[in-house]
Amino acid sequence: MRITKGEVVGGQVVVEGEPLDEGSTVTVLVSDESTFTLNAEC
């Protein structure tokens, strides 16, 4: 598992950094805050 971030451009999520493998299953967390913190319990 890895965590990456991105933004919605033209209705699609564009991730930063290395591209994801084709067919990857992803979970999208939409934050209402400008920043958030994840810990080991998340």
PDBQT receptor file of N, H, CA, C and O in Angstrom, charges set to zero:
ATOM      1  N   MET A   1       0.856  -1.167   0.000  1.00  0.00    +0.000 N 
ATOM      2  CA  MET A   1       0.000   0.000   0.000  1.00  0.00    +0.000 C 
ATOM      3  C   MET A   1       0.897   1.223   0.000  1.00  0.00    +0.000 C 
ATOM      4  O   MET A   1       1.963   1.233   0.616  1.00  0.00    +0.000 OA
ATOM      5  N   ARG A   2       0.451   2.245  -0.697  1.00  0.00    +0.000 N 
ATOM      6  H   ARG A   2      -0.415   2.237  -1.197  1.00  0.00    +0.000 HD
ATOM      7  CA  ARG A   2       1.164   3.521  -0.673  1.00  0.00    +0.000 C 
ATOM      8  C   ARG A   2       0.155   4.651  -0.692  1.00  0.00    +0.000 C 
ATOM      9  O   ARG A   2      -0.994   4.474  -1.096  1.00  0.00    +0.000 OA
ATOM     10  N   ILE A   3       0.592   5.789  -0.259  1.00  0.00    +0.000 N 
ATOM     11  H   ILE A   3       1.525   5.933   0.070  1.00  0.00    +0.000 HD
ATOM     12  CA  ILE A   3      -0.257   6.973  -0.228  1.00  0.00    +0.000 C 
ATOM     13  C   ILE A   3       0.313   7.975  -1.221  1.00  0.00    +0.000 C 
ATOM     14  O   ILE A   3       1.518   8.226  -1.246  1.00  0.00    +0.000 OA
ATOM     15  N   THR A   4      -0.556   8.539  -2.028  1.00  0.00    +0.000 N 
ATOM     16  H   THR A   4      -1.535   8.336  -2.008  1.00  0.00    +0.000 HD
ATOM     17  CA  THR A   4      -0.152   9.569  -2.968  1.00  0.00    +0.000 C 
ATOM     18  C   THR A   4      -1.227  10.640  -2.983  1.00  0.00    +0.000 C 
ATOM     19  O   THR A   4      -2.311  10.429  -2.440  1.00  0.00    +0.000 OA
ATOM     20  N   LYS A   5      -0.959  11.754  -3.577  1.00  0.00    +0.000 N 
ATOM     21  H   LYS A   5      -0.078  11.926  -4.018  1.00  0.00    +0.000 HD
ATOM     22  CA  LYS A   5      -1.980  12.788  -3.670  1.00  0.00    +0.000 C 
ATOM     23  C   LYS A   5      -2.077  13.272  -5.100  1.00  0.00    +0.000 C 
ATOM     24  O   LYS A   5      -1.201  13.007  -5.924  1.00  0.00    +0.000 OA
ATOM     25  N   GLY A   6      -3.135  13.974  -5.378  1.00  0.00    +0.000 N 
ATOM     26  H   GLY A   6      -3.846  14.190  -4.709  1.00  0.00    +0.000 HD
ATOM     27  CA  GLY A   6      -3.356  14.490  -6.713  1.00  0.00    +0.000 C 
ATOM     28  C   GLY A   6      -4.474  15.501  -6.699  1.00  0.00    +0.000 C 
ATOM     29  O   GLY A   6      -4.881  15.970  -5.637  1.00  0.00    +0.000 OA
ATOM     30  N   GLU A   7      -4.970  15.837  -7.867  1.00  0.00    +0.000 N 
ATOM     31  H   GLU A   7      -4.639  15.455  -8.730  1.00  0.00    +0.000 HD
ATOM     32  CA  GLU A   7      -6.080  16.779  -7.966  1.00  0.00    +0.000 C 
ATOM     33  C   GLU A   7      -6.984  16.376  -9.123  1.00  0.00    +0.000 C 
ATOM     34  O   GLU A   7      -6.575  15.633 -10.015  1.00  0.00    +0.000 OA
ATOM     35  N   VAL A   8      -8.193  16.865  -9.098  1.00  0.00    +0.000 N 
ATOM     36  H   VAL A   8      -8.525  17.468  -8.373  1.00  0.00    +0.000 HD
ATOM     37  CA  VAL A   8      -9.147  16.575 -10.164  1.00  0.00    +0.000 C 
ATOM     38  C   VAL A   8      -8.924  17.589 -11.283  1.00  0.00    +0.000 C 
ATOM     39  O   VAL A   8      -8.946  18.798 -11.055  1.00  0.00    +0.000 OA
ATOM     40  N   VAL A   9      -8.711  17.081 -12.485  1.00  0.00    +0.000 N 
ATOM     41  H   VAL A   9      -8.694  16.099 -12.670  1.00  0.00    +0.000 HD
ATOM     42  CA  VAL A   9      -8.515  17.920 -13.668  1.00  0.00    +0.000 C 
ATOM     43  C   VAL A   9      -9.434  17.379 -14.754  1.00  0.00    +0.000 C 
ATOM     44  O   VAL A   9      -9.282  16.236 -15.186  1.00  0.00    +0.000 OA
ATOM     45  N   GLY A  10     -10.375  18.183 -15.191  1.00  0.00    +0.000 N 
ATOM     46  H   GLY A  10     -10.499  19.111 -14.840  1.00  0.00    +0.000 HD
ATOM     47  CA  GLY A  10     -11.286  17.748 -16.241  1.00  0.00    +0.000 C 
ATOM     48  C   GLY A  10     -12.112  16.537 -15.834  1.00  0.00    +0.000 C 
ATOM     49  O   GLY A  10     -12.461  15.706 -16.673  1.00  0.00    +0.000 OA
ATOM     50  N   GLY A  11     -12.427  16.437 -14.531  1.00  0.00    +0.000 N 
ATOM     51  H   GLY A  11     -12.144  17.112 -13.850  1.00  0.00    +0.000 HD
ATOM     52  CA  GLY A  11     -13.251  15.340 -14.049  1.00  0.00    +0.000 C 
ATOM     53  C   GLY A  11     -12.492  14.049 -13.771  1.00  0.00    +0.000 C 
ATOM     54  O   GLY A  11     -13.102  13.040 -13.418  1.00  0.00    +0.000 OA
ATOM     55  N   GLN A  12     -11.177  14.066 -13.924  1.00  0.00    +0.000 N 
ATOM     56  H   GLN A  12     -10.681  14.886 -14.211  1.00  0.00    +0.000 HD
ATOM     57  CA  GLN A  12     -10.370  12.881 -13.650  1.00  0.00    +0.000 C 
ATOM     58  C   GLN A  12      -9.343  13.195 -12.574  1.00  0.00    +0.000 C 
ATOM     59  O   GLN A  12      -8.851  14.319 -12.482  1.00  0.00    +0.000 OA
ATOM     60  N   VAL A  13      -9.022  12.189 -11.758  1.00  0.00    +0.000 N 
ATOM     61  H   VAL A  13      -9.421  11.275 -11.833  1.00  0.00    +0.000 HD
ATOM     62  CA  VAL A  13      -8.017  12.370 -10.718  1.00  0.00    +0.000 C 
ATOM     63  C   VAL A  13      -6.633  12.169 -11.337  1.00  0.00    +0.000 C 
ATOM     64  O   VAL A  13      -6.340  11.115 -11.900  1.00  0.00    +0.000 OA
ATOM     65  N   VAL A  14      -5.798  13.186 -11.226  1.00  0.00    +0.000 N 
ATOM     66  H   VAL A  14      -6.036  14.043 -10.768  1.00  0.00    +0.000 HD
ATOM     67  CA  VAL A  14      -4.428  13.131 -11.732  1.00  0.00    +0.000 C 
ATOM     68  C   VAL A  14      -3.505  13.070 -10.520  1.00  0.00    +0.000 C 
ATOM     69  O   VAL A  14      -3.461  14.004  -9.720  1.00  0.00    +0.000 OA
ATOM     70  N   VAL A  15      -2.761  11.958 -10.385  1.00  0.00    +0.000 N 
ATOM     71  H   VAL A  15      -2.796  11.199 -11.035  1.00  0.00    +0.000 HD
ATOM     72  CA  VAL A  15      -1.903  11.779  -9.227  1.00  0.00    +0.000 C 
ATOM     73  C   VAL A  15      -0.510  12.339  -9.490  1.00  0.00    +0.000 C 
ATOM     74  O   VAL A  15      -0.057  12.409 -10.633  1.00  0.00    +0.000 OA
ATOM     75  N   GLU A  16       0.162  12.740  -8.404  1.00  0.00    +0.000 N 
ATOM     76  H   GLU A  16      -0.206  12.683  -7.476  1.00  0.00    +0.000 HD
ATOM     77  CA  GLU A  16       1.532  13.245  -8.492  1.00  0.00    +0.000 C 
ATOM     78  C   GLU A  16       2.503  12.078  -8.395  1.00  0.00    +0.000 C 
ATOM     79  O   GLU A  16       2.144  11.013  -7.893  1.00  0.00    +0.000 OA
ATOM     80  N   GLY A  17       3.711  12.266  -8.863  1.00  0.00    +0.000 N 
ATOM     81  H   GLY A  17       4.002  13.132  -9.271  1.00  0.00    +0.000 HD
ATOM     82  CA  GLY A  17       4.754  11.251  -8.716  1.00  0.00    +0.000 C 
ATOM     83  C   GLY A  17       4.635  10.134  -9.735  1.00  0.00    +0.000 C 
ATOM     84  O   GLY A  17       4.160  10.327 -10.853  1.00  0.00    +0.000 OA
ATOM     85  N   GLU A  18       5.085   8.951  -9.310  1.00  0.00    +0.000 N 
ATOM     86  H   GLU A  18       5.471   8.794  -8.401  1.00  0.00    +0.000 HD
ATOM     87  CA  GLU A  18       5.078   7.800 -10.209  1.00  0.00    +0.000 C 
ATOM     88  C   GLU A  18       3.653   7.402 -10.563  1.00  0.00    +0.000 C 
ATOM     89  O   GLU A  18       2.773   7.441  -9.703  1.00  0.00    +0.000 OA
ATOM     90  N   PRO A  19       3.408   7.018 -11.816  1.00  0.00    +0.000 N 
ATOM     91  CA  PRO A  19       2.051   6.620 -12.201  1.00  0.00    +0.000 C 
ATOM     92  C   PRO A  19       1.640   5.325 -11.521  1.00  0.00    +0.000 C 
ATOM     93  O   PRO A  19       2.485   4.507 -11.158  1.00  0.00    +0.000 OA
ATOM     94  N   LEU A  20       0.351   5.149 -11.353  1.00  0.00    +0.000 N 
ATOM     95  H   LEU A  20      -0.336   5.814 -11.648  1.00  0.00    +0.000 HD
ATOM     96  CA  LEU A  20      -0.191   3.910 -10.794  1.00  0.00    +0.000 C 
ATOM     97  C   LEU A  20      -0.245   2.858 -11.890  1.00  0.00    +0.000 C 
ATOM     98  O   LEU A  20      -0.375   3.178 -13.071  1.00  0.00    +0.000 OA
ATOM     99  N   ASP A  21      -0.143   1.581 -11.478  1.00  0.00    +0.000 N 
ATOM    100  H   ASP A  21      -0.038   1.321 -10.518  1.00  0.00    +0.000 HD
ATOM    101  CA  ASP A  21      -0.237   0.489 -12.439  1.00  0.00    +0.000 C 
ATOM    102  C   ASP A  21      -1.642   0.430 -13.016  1.00  0.00    +0.000 C 
ATOM    103  O   ASP A  21      -2.619   0.655 -12.302  1.00  0.00    +0.000 OA
ATOM    104  N   GLU A  22      -1.747   0.130 -14.297  1.00  0.00    +0.000 N 
ATOM    105  H   GLU A  22      -0.953  -0.053 -14.877  1.00  0.00    +0.000 HD
ATOM    106  CA  GLU A  22      -3.039  -0.025 -14.964  1.00  0.00    +0.000 C 
ATOM    107  C   GLU A  22      -3.859  -1.067 -14.217  1.00  0.00    +0.000 C 
ATOM    108  O   GLU A  22      -3.351  -2.141 -13.893  1.00  0.00    +0.000 OA
ATOM    109  N   GLY A  23      -5.112  -0.762 -13.942  1.00  0.00    +0.000 N 
ATOM    110  H   GLY A  23      -5.525   0.111 -14.205  1.00  0.00    +0.000 HD
ATOM    111  CA  GLY A  23      -5.997  -1.675 -13.240  1.00  0.00    +0.000 C 
ATOM    112  C   GLY A  23      -5.895  -1.608 -11.727  1.00  0.00    +0.000 C 
ATOM    113  O   GLY A  23      -6.554  -2.379 -11.029  1.00  0.00    +0.000 OA
ATOM    114  N   SER A  24      -5.073  -0.692 -11.204  1.00  0.00    +0.000 N 
ATOM    115  H   SER A  24      -4.537  -0.066 -11.770  1.00  0.00    +0.000 HD
ATOM    116  CA  SER A  24      -4.946  -0.555  -9.751  1.00  0.00    +0.000 C 
ATOM    117  C   SER A  24      -6.283  -0.186  -9.135  1.00  0.00    +0.000 C 
ATOM    118  O   SER A  24      -7.043   0.594  -9.708  1.00  0.00    +0.000 OA
ATOM    119  N   THR A  25      -6.569  -0.746  -7.967  1.00  0.00    +0.000 N 
ATOM    120  H   THR A  25      -5.951  -1.380  -7.502  1.00  0.00    +0.000 HD
ATOM    121  CA  THR A  25      -7.742  -0.356  -7.209  1.00  0.00    +0.000 C 
ATOM    122  C   THR A  25      -7.316   0.744  -6.252  1.00  0.00    +0.000 C 
ATOM    123  O   THR A  25      -6.325   0.600  -5.536  1.00  0.00    +0.000 OA
ATOM    124  N   VAL A  26      -8.061   1.842  -6.238  1.00  0.00    +0.000 N 
ATOM    125  H   VAL A  26      -8.866   1.959  -6.820  1.00  0.00    +0.000 HD
ATOM    126  CA  VAL A  26      -7.703   2.978  -5.397  1.00  0.00    +0.000 C 
ATOM    127  C   VAL A  26      -8.876   3.379  -4.514  1.00  0.00    +0.000 C 
ATOM    128  O   VAL A  26     -10.033   3.104  -4.831  1.00  0.00    +0.000 OA
ATOM    129  N   THR A  27      -8.562   4.026  -3.411  1.00  0.00    +0.000 N 
ATOM    130  H   THR A  27      -7.622   4.250  -3.153  1.00  0.00    +0.000 HD
ATOM    131  CA  THR A  27      -9.559   4.618  -2.527  1.00  0.00    +0.000 C 
ATOM    132  C   THR A  27      -9.304   6.112  -2.520  1.00  0.00    +0.000 C 
ATOM    133  O   THR A  27      -8.166   6.548  -2.345  1.00  0.00    +0.000 OA
ATOM    134  N   VAL A  28     -10.343   6.895  -2.708  1.00  0.00    +0.000 N 
ATOM    135  H   VAL A  28     -11.268   6.541  -2.851  1.00  0.00    +0.000 HD
ATOM    136  CA  VAL A  28     -10.192   8.348  -2.756  1.00  0.00    +0.000 C 
ATOM    137  C   VAL A  28     -10.790   8.940  -1.494  1.00  0.00    +0.000 C 
ATOM    138  O   VAL A  28     -11.956   8.702  -1.180  1.00  0.00    +0.000 OA
ATOM    139  N   LEU A  29      -9.992   9.711  -0.773  1.00  0.00    +0.000 N 
ATOM    140  H   LEU A  29      -9.044   9.904  -1.029  1.00  0.00    +0.000 HD
ATOM    141  CA  LEU A  29     -10.428  10.425   0.424  1.00  0.00    +0.000 C 
ATOM    142  C   LEU A  29     -10.474  11.897   0.062  1.00  0.00    +0.000 C 
ATOM    143  O   LEU A  29      -9.448  12.487  -0.278  1.00  0.00    +0.000 OA
ATOM    144  N   VAL A  30     -11.662  12.498   0.131  1.00  0.00    +0.000 N 
ATOM    145  H   VAL A  30     -12.495  12.019   0.407  1.00  0.00    +0.000 HD
ATOM    146  CA  VAL A  30     -11.808  13.912  -0.189  1.00  0.00    +0.000 C 
ATOM    147  C   VAL A  30     -11.858  14.687   1.117  1.00  0.00    +0.000 C 
ATOM    148  O   VAL A  30     -12.761  14.503   1.932  1.00  0.00    +0.000 OA
ATOM    149  N   SER A  31     -10.880  15.548   1.299  1.00  0.00    +0.000 N 
ATOM    150  H   SER A  31     -10.146  15.697   0.636  1.00  0.00    +0.000 HD
ATOM    151  CA  SER A  31     -10.782  16.319   2.528  1.00  0.00    +0.000 C 
ATOM    152  C   SER A  31     -11.455  17.674   2.364  1.00  0.00    +0.000 C 
ATOM    153  O   SER A  31     -11.290  18.344   1.344  1.00  0.00    +0.000 OA
ATOM    154  N   ASP A  32     -12.214  18.069   3.379  1.00  0.00    +0.000 N 
ATOM    155  H   ASP A  32     -12.347  17.525   4.207  1.00  0.00    +0.000 HD
ATOM    156  CA  ASP A  32     -12.806  19.406   3.397  1.00  0.00    +0.000 C 
ATOM    157  C   ASP A  32     -11.827  20.427   3.963  1.00  0.00    +0.000 C 
ATOM    158  O   ASP A  32     -12.095  21.628   3.949  1.00  0.00    +0.000 OA
ATOM    159  N   GLU A  33     -10.708  19.952   4.454  1.00  0.00    +0.000 N 
ATOM    160  H   GLU A  33     -10.490  18.976   4.465  1.00  0.00    +0.000 HD
ATOM    161  CA  GLU A  33      -9.669  20.808   5.040  1.00  0.00    +0.000 C 
ATOM    162  C   GLU A  33      -8.572  21.031   4.003  1.00  0.00    +0.000 C 
ATOM    163  O   GLU A  33      -8.457  20.267   3.045  1.00  0.00    +0.000 OA
ATOM    164  N   SER A  34      -7.772  22.070   4.191  1.00  0.00    +0.000 N 
ATOM    165  H   SER A  34      -7.866  22.691   4.969  1.00  0.00    +0.000 HD
ATOM    166  CA  SER A  34      -6.664  22.292   3.266  1.00  0.00    +0.000 C 
ATOM    167  C   SER A  34      -5.527  21.309   3.527  1.00  0.00    +0.000 C 
ATOM    168  O   SER A  34      -4.752  21.011   2.618  1.00  0.00    +0.000 OA
ATOM    169  N   THR A  35      -5.414  20.795   4.770  1.00  0.00    +0.000 N 
ATOM    170  H   THR A  35      -6.044  21.037   5.508  1.00  0.00    +0.000 HD
ATOM    171  CA  THR A  35      -4.425  19.771   5.097  1.00  0.00    +0.000 C 
ATOM    172  C   THR A  35      -5.054  18.780   6.065  1.00  0.00    +0.000 C 
ATOM    173  O   THR A  35      -6.047  19.096   6.721  1.00  0.00    +0.000 OA
ATOM    174  N   PHE A  36      -4.488  17.593   6.157  1.00  0.00    +0.000 N 
ATOM    175  H   PHE A  36      -3.682  17.337   5.624  1.00  0.00    +0.000 HD
ATOM    176  CA  PHE A  36      -4.940  16.596   7.119  1.00  0.00    +0.000 C 
ATOM    177  C   PHE A  36      -3.761  15.698   7.458  1.00  0.00    +0.000 C 
ATOM    178  O   PHE A  36      -2.756  15.691   6.748  1.00  0.00    +0.000 OA
ATOM    179  N   THR A  37      -3.883  14.945   8.537  1.00  0.00    +0.000 N 
ATOM    180  H   THR A  37      -4.700  14.951   9.114  1.00  0.00    +0.000 HD
ATOM    181  CA  THR A  37      -2.823  14.082   9.016  1.00  0.00    +0.000 C 
ATOM    182  C   THR A  37      -3.327  12.655   9.109  1.00  0.00    +0.000 C 
ATOM    183  O   THR A  37      -4.422  12.407   9.614  1.00  0.00    +0.000 OA
ATOM    184  N   LEU A  38      -2.531  11.722   8.624  1.00  0.00    +0.000 N 
ATOM    185  H   LEU A  38      -1.641  11.924   8.214  1.00  0.00    +0.000 HD
ATOM    186  CA  LEU A  38      -2.823  10.308   8.752  1.00  0.00    +0.000 C 
ATOM    187  C   LEU A  38      -1.886   9.715   9.802  1.00  0.00    +0.000 C 
ATOM    188  O   LEU A  38      -0.728  10.118   9.912  1.00  0.00    +0.000 OA
ATOM    189  N   ASN A  39      -2.391   8.768  10.559  1.00  0.00    +0.000 N 
ATOM    190  H   ASN A  39      -3.331   8.441  10.470  1.00  0.00    +0.000 HD
ATOM    191  CA  ASN A  39      -1.534   8.067  11.510  1.00  0.00    +0.000 C 
ATOM    192  C   ASN A  39      -1.640   6.570  11.253  1.00  0.00    +0.000 C 
ATOM    193  O   ASN A  39      -2.370   6.145  10.358  1.00  0.00    +0.000 OA
ATOM    194  N   ALA A  40      -0.929   5.779  12.019  1.00  0.00    +0.000 N 
ATOM    195  H   ALA A  40      -0.336   6.123  12.747  1.00  0.00    +0.000 HD
ATOM    196  CA  ALA A  40      -0.890   4.335  11.789  1.00  0.00    +0.000 C 
ATOM    197  C   ALA A  40      -2.256   3.674  11.954  1.00  0.00    +0.000 C 
ATOM    198  O   ALA A  40      -2.471   2.593  11.406  1.00  0.00    +0.000 OA
ATOM    199  N   GLU A  41      -3.173   4.275  12.680  1.00  0.00    +0.000 N 
ATOM    200  H   GLU A  41      -2.999   5.154  13.125  1.00  0.00    +0.000 HD
ATOM    201  CA  GLU A  41      -4.505   3.702  12.905  1.00  0.00    +0.000 C 
ATOM    202  C   GLU A  41      -5.433   3.916  11.715  1.00  0.00    +0.000 C 
ATOM    203  O   GLU A  41      -6.473   3.261  11.639  1.00  0.00    +0.000 OA
ATOM    204  N   CYS A  42      -5.102   4.800  10.791  1.00  0.00    +0.000 N 
ATOM    205  H   CYS A  42      -4.257   5.332  10.852  1.00  0.00    +0.000 HD
ATOM    206  CA  CYS A  42      -5.971   5.097   9.647  1.00  0.00    +0.000 C 
ATOM    207  C   CYS A  42      -5.963   3.964   8.705  1.00  0.00    +0.000 C 
ATOM    208  O   CYS A  42      -6.632   4.014   7.674  1.00  0.00    +0.000 OA
TER     209      CYS A  42
